[in-house]
Structure formats: C-alpha cells, structure tokens
Amino acid sequence: GRHGAKKKRCSSEGCINRAQQGGVCMKHGAAVKSCSSAGCPNRVVQGGVCIRHGAKKKRCSSTGCMNQSQSRGVCKRHGSELKSTADAQT
C-alpha cells in the first residue's frame, strides 16, 4: 500500500483477497448492493443505481476535458500536469 498502509485481508482461512465489508472478500460473502433498476445486475455507484441507470461519473474539471476524474477533481493527464507545474515552482 501507499505510505506503508496495510490493506486488510479476508479473514477466511487461507484467503489472501482484500477484505471488503465485514472483514471478508467478495468470494466469502461481502455484501454488495445491486442497482435498484428492475433486472439490472450491475453494482450501485451512486444513489442506488449503476452508471447505466443514472449514476453520474465525475468528469475532469480542466476546461474541455471529458476524461473521468481520478483525484483532486482532475484526470490522470491533468493531474500529472499540475504536479509537474508544482515541481517547477519549487
């Protein structure tokens, strides 16, 4: 993990998958909410629905960019531009 953070592992004996909810992985019973739209098997993203049924993907805040936002409201491309600009100033 980043900065030495330990990722929790599934508590099921012998399993090395990452724990999700309740200390277990998906395979061993972590509860995952499904889209509330009738018959849709996709995972909930926002507001009880999946992307297909109306959950909004966050977009990059850089003018004219339609990429999905990763962190700090910008995509990977614009995030690296911000970082290189900050590095140049120091």
Backbone hydrogen bonds, N-H to C=O, Kabsch-Sander energy under -0.5 kcal/mol:
donor,donor_aa,acceptor,acceptor_aa,energy
4,G,1,G,-1.1
5,A,2,R,-1.7
10,C,17,N,-2.9
11,S,23,G,-2.3
15,C,12,S,-2.1
19,A,8,K,-2.3
20,Q,24,V,-2.7
21,Q,24,V,-0.8
24,V,21,Q,-1.2
29,G,26,M,-1.5
30,A,25,C,-1.9
35,C,42,N,-2.9
36,S,48,G,-2.4
40,C,37,S,-2.2
44,V,33,K,-2.0
45,V,49,V,-2.4
46,Q,49,V,-1.8
49,V,46,Q,-1.6
54,G,51,I,-1.6
55,A,50,C,-2.3
60,C,67,N,-2.6
61,S,73,G,-2.6
65,C,62,S,-2.1
69,S,58,K,-2.8
70,Q,74,V,-2.6
71,S,74,V,-1.5
74,V,71,S,-1.8
79,G,75,C,-2.3
80,S,76,K,-2.2
81,E,77,R,-1.4
82,L,78,H,-2.0
83,K,79,G,-2.0
84,S,80,S,-2.4
85,T,81,E,-1.9
86,A,82,L,-2.2
87,D,83,K,-2.4
88,A,84,S,-1.7
89,Q,85,T,-1.3
90,T,86,A,-0.8
90,T,87,D,-0.5
